[in-house]
Amino acid sequence: MDGESSSIATPARSQRDFRPPAYLRNPHLQTLLGSIGPKRIRAARLAANRRGESLELRADDGTVLLGEFDPAPAPRDAVAILLHGWEGSSRSAYQLTTAQRLLGLGFDVLRLNLRDHGDSHHLNRELFNSTRSPEVAGAIATFLDGRRYGRVCLGGFSLGGNFALRIAADRGAALGLDAVVAICPPVDPAAAMAALNCGWFVYERYFFRRWSRSLRRKLRHFPDLGYGDGLARAKRVDDLNRFFVPRHTPYPDVPSYFAAYALSGDRLAELRVPAHLIAAADDPIIPVADIARIAYNRHLHLDIQAHGGHCGFVENLRGESWAERRLAAIFAAALG
């Protein structure tokens, strides 16, 4: 965190403020344009012209995660690893556009899918849950094994940002991380769920449909999981949580599950890697006030902007993102 030391992190403004034009200041418009419209069109073109490699990365616990690796045309002995948000994938628009920016700076880029995201439902029998950061760290370690990069950077969006900060705190030194950026990560998942339930209904419906579709896809690969009836009865995200948490996670109930991947309190106490948390005060999905509940750590720098919505930070009608540009600048600074 920038500024004077205190026991609790408090929001601070960056000198590099995001100032969208007036017609782009609505937080819902920012959130939607972060992944649809011109940005999606641009990302589709990037995906069509991709010349990289798909990788199946086996973690030390046996988990297999799917990644997409793109080598830089003019490499600079550095790699950037990107984690998507909940029910996104390595081919989400923001993953592709961020990767393109980093490739232009000389970074090789690994876009890593979390379990049961992208086209990876068949790779592991057990279901995804948001506490599975150790297997993501393990897959990253497998990827880095035998590759001699001078700089390793890790970035994540939304839930991927939450994963990135936990991985940096738990295994940052072992993985050789030089910089970490988390864009709009959930800090208190319980508060984020409450905001989802009380906010614009479009977001809750979106995540319910996406998660339900993912669970049906998983069941086609592993019908013996046998949760079809429970899935059919669910009408909201809350229903899915209440059904799946006690049956398919190590946690007895939803509150204990949410607490297990919260970033609040001392969860990031072991963070020793330079890390940046970028957030928007008008985020309609993740309550920005929760950031003040993260215990102070001098390695964690807060960049809280007045506008940006949830993972939006859209600068113009071309869908270009200030947050992606900021992430790239932070990673480029790590090159020295």
N, C-alpha and C positions, 0 to 999 in steps of 0.2 A: 504494500500500500504506500502511495506517495504521502508525504506529510509527516507530522510528528507522531512519535510512538504513543500508542494507547492500548488498552486491553481489548477493545472492540474495534473492528474495522468500521469506518464511516465513509459514506460516499464522497468522492472527490471528483472535481471536474478536470478533465485533461485540457492542456493548452491547445491541443489539436481538436477543437470542437467540430462536431458534425452539424452542419447548418443546411438542412434541405430547403429547397424553395417552398414557399408558403403552400402551394398546391399539393405538396407531398408530405405535409406534416401530420396528417391523420394517422394515428398508430395502427389502425386496421388496414389502411391502404399500404402502409409501410410493410406490415406483416405479410400481406398477400403478395405484393410485388417482389418480396424477397425470394419467391420460388415459382411464380407464374408470370404470364405475360412475356414481355421482351426477354427477360432473363431466361425463361424456359426455352424460348426459341433459340437463343444464343447457345444454351447448354446442349440442346439437341444437335446442333451443328458440331459442337466440340466432340460429343459422343460418337457421332457418325464418322468423324475423322480421326478417332483415337487409334494410336498405333502401339499401345502398351501391351501388357501381359497380365493375365489373370492368375492369381496365386492362391493355393490352399495352404494356409499356415497352421501348423499343428503346435499348440501350446504344450507346456510341460505336463499339464494335467490330462492331455489327450484330446482336448477340445480342438476342433478345426474351424478356423474362420476364413472367410473369403475376402481377398483383397484384389485391388487393381493397381498395378504398378506402371507408372509412366516415367521413362528416363528423360532427363532434360536434353534439349538439342545442344546446349553448350554448358555441360555440367561444371559445378563449382565445388565438388567434393562435399555436398550437403544433401540431406534428405528431409522432406517435410511429410509427416504422417497426419492424415486428416480423418476425424471421426464425425460421422453424421449424427443427426438428432433422432429421437424416437420415431419409429416407423418411416424414417428416411432410408437412404442407402448410399452406396458409393457413387451412384449415378444421379443423386439429387442435384438439382440445378446449381445450388450454391457450392456443392463439392466440386463440380466440374469447372465452374468459373473461377473459384479460388485456386484450383490446381493449375489452370491455364496461366494465371498471374504468376504463380510460383515457378512454373516451368520456365517462364520468360526471364526469371531472375537467376536461373541456373540450378534450381533445386530439382532433384529427382522427387517424385511424389508417389506416396502410397496412400490410396483411399481405401480404408479398411472398413468392412461391414461388421457390425455387431452380430452376434448370434441371431439367427432367424430374421435377418434383414437382407434385402437384395434377393439374390437367387441362392440362398444358403440354407433354406429350411431343412433340406435333406441331410445336412452334414453332421448334425448332433441330435440325439434323441430327446434330451431334456430341453425344456422350454427356456427361452430368454427371460431373464429378469434383470432389473437395473442395478443389482448388486454385483454383477459378474465382471467387475473391473480386473480381477486377477487374470482371467483367461485372455482378456484383451492385451494386458501387459505381457503375458506369455507369448501371444502371437507376434507382438512387436519384437520381443526378444529373439524369436525364431527368425523373423525377417532380417534382423540386424546381424545375426550370427554369420560370420564369414564375410560380411560387407564392411569395408573400412571407410566409413564416412568421417570427415573431420568435424562436421556439425550435424546434430540431429534435433529437429524441432517437432513439436506436437501441437496440433490445433484441433478444437472441437466446437461444434455448434449445438446449442441447446443441451439435450441430455448428453451428447458427445462431449460438450464442454465440461459437464460434471464428471464424466469418465476421465477426461484428460487431467483434471486437477487431482483427482484421487490417485491416478497412476503416477503423476509427478510426485505426490507426497509419499507414496508407498515404494516406488521403484525408480524414481527419477535418476538417482545417481547410478544405479545398476544398469540402466538403459542408456546412460550417457546423454541425457537430455540437456540441451543448451538453452532452450526457450520454449515456453508453453503459452498458448493463447486459448482462452475459453470465452466464447461469445454467447451471451444470454443463458448461462447454465442455471438450472434449478438449484437453489440453495437449500430450501426447505420443501421437499416434495409434497408434504401434507398441505402446506399453504398454497403451493402451485395447483394442487388438485382442487382446493376450495375455490381458487380464482377461476379455474376452468369451469367449475360447476356454476359459478355466479356470473360469469362473463357472457360475452356474445355467444349464443348457442351454436353458431357455425363451427367454432373451434372444438367443442365437445363432440359434436356430431362427426367432425372430420376424424378425430382420433379414435372414436368408437368404431367407425367404419373401417379405418385402416387396420386397427388392432384385430378386429373380428375377422377381417379377410386374411390376415397373417395367420391367425390361429386355425382357421379352416384349412389353409394351405398346409400347415404343419400336420394337421390331423390326417390329411391325405397321404402323407409320407409315413406317419406312425399311427395307424388307426387304433392300435392297442392302447394308446393313451386314454382313449375312451371318454373324452370330455364333451362329446357332441351335444348331449342333452343340456348340460350346464351352459354351454355357449349359446344354444338356441333360446334359452330362457332370458339371457341378458339383454337389457335394453339400453344401458348406459355404461360408461367407463367404470363408474363405481360398482356396478353389478359384476363386471369382469374382475375387478380387483378383489372383491369379497369372495368370489368363487375360486379364482386361481391362486391367490396368495397362500392360503393355508394348505392347498392341495399340491402345488407345484413349485413352492419355494421352501427354504428352511425356516420360514417365519410363521408364527401361529396366527397372526392377524395383520391387517393392513397398517395400523399405526407402527408396529414394530418393523415392518418391511420398509416403510417410508423413512423411518429413523435410521435404518441401516445404510442408506446411501445419501443422507443429508450432508451438506458441507459445513453446517453451522458448528459453533463451539470450537473445539480443538481438533476437528477432523483433519485439518491441513497443517497441524503443528509441525510435522516432520518435513514440510516442504522446504527444500533447499535450492530449488531450480528457479531462475527468474521466470515469473508467471504473471500474466496479465489477464484480468477479468474485465471484459467489455460488456456493458449492459446499457439499456435505455430506461429512463425513468418512466416512460409511457408504455412500457411492455405490457400488453393486455393479457399475457399468458403467465409470465413469471413475475411475481411481486418483487420489485427492486428493493423494497424496504428490508427484505430478508438478508440482503448482503451485509447489513450492519450486525448480523448475528455471527459472522465469521470472526473468530479470534484473530487479533492482529498478528501478522507475520511480515517481516520486513522484505521477504522475497515476493510477496503478492502485491501487485500494483492494480489499483482500481481505476477504471476509465468509464465513468458513468455519464452518459449523454442525455440531454433533455428529450431528444427525439430518436426514433429508430424503430419503434415497435418491437416485435419479437424476431430477432435475426434478420431484420430488414436493412435499415441504414441505407436506403436507396437514395442515390444522389440525383438521378435524372430519369427521364423517360426511356432510356436505354437499359434501365435496370442495373446500372453499375452500383456497386456497394462500397461505401466508405469503410465499413468494418473489414471487408476483405482486403482493401488497400492498407488498412492499419495493421492487420495481421501480417501481411507481406512485408511491411516496413519493419515490424518487430523482428521477424525472422531474418530479414536481410541484415539488420544491425548485428545479429549474432554471428554473421560471417566475418565481422571485423574489418 
